[in-house]
């Protein structure tokens, strides 16, 4: 299978992340313009009324700083999932919102939990673990990039700051790990070189024939064979004009 079949760019790689970004910004602008507060639509743990926040909380933010901090990671990580894991991308986004919200509802403090950070942790966790599990070089490289850029996010799944929903972060992290284990995605076949194949014969390999059994280089001179060729010489005499 070719890499082109799996890693194929399409409009949704850009359009879907932009749509998510616009949606969370529009919700925030409505709050500001109308002087409303949608925090009560967030996740309220262990309350039936708080279950609605599982769907609504990712699109609600408490401040412009909160919104800004979530916008760029959401766009970059969702674009990565849509490009590298396109067949499972919508499943990860949708079920990621649900599962991270449910975990938050189960373990969270009695307060309204809002923001897209739970989904961001789902995406970051899935990309990292799935790349490691597949062992495919491009996906492993993507995992390392995520660690390099967002590795510090790991600390916020612990209760080091009471002003943030570490429960939502932890829920997203666990959901992403679970998806990386359970969700199957097509991976391009790794190219095998001749020396990696089971039927490889060292004695027939042209390169290895330049070395002896101790690994010493043997210079091979090409043998040139010359075939005797008969040469026929024809002389033409012309009389000089009188």
Steps between C-alpha positions, in 0.01 A plus 500: 500500500633840411536787742292714264201274566519566874649845543289695256429870528137608466300815569370365829854505644462879502123553503412285802758660736398846375134416563581392857701818554223723363239325710677552832578862410140569394368356826740722697408811295129434562570490873689829484258683271185392682652509848416136556682225685482146365703344782191323631507293180834351606556162661370492858632174649257242634195719436242400240474862390876497440484226239414750228844648549654188346390630161504875559803562723770473226353806329479721812792704635527728799735766364680621190825354637333163557362509147831603343697230683266231366459626143845431353549150651148403395559604140846342470418171670166450327666571163765240578240237586298579188806465279684204651200308636230618262287184510467516879517878547128577545461200728784631717358853509142400580565218746788699646261776602259245649749284689712783639179672613369185667827446688494863612140461616601195703819625667476879488461744786154648559542792266423581139772364271524679164741532209640303207807389692347157566475439126852638450634245747310226316667595172850546645481173694366304202761638257787422736400148604372392160824606333701302754277193465511494120882539485457657158773759455277791392254447783780455753648828376160665550490361855839654573387835360197495730723422798741777402227764463242391755695278737455746785124437482557174685544681830149642481331161534602528867340734756784754500270794422154517654390768254503256206300185438776243539222238512401595145863477391539161663175379342619608157841340553349166602247510215776562244705211639198269486427598138863441405467144629153417364458692175658331200641719227654397166877539498714496184709188454862547600739466209729198536846506354647191337716418804192507726311236304487138620629359171806728493816314397825664608708305251305640207512859618727704274601741775588234759715319245756782548570379855656181630376295796692727740347818364809609308446682175594311187575701192360328198645584162267473213619251247493630150490256216599597157379314201721476201351679212610467143573830335470537128677788331393600152711725278348691213727640229392781280685614193601861495324690226723585203 
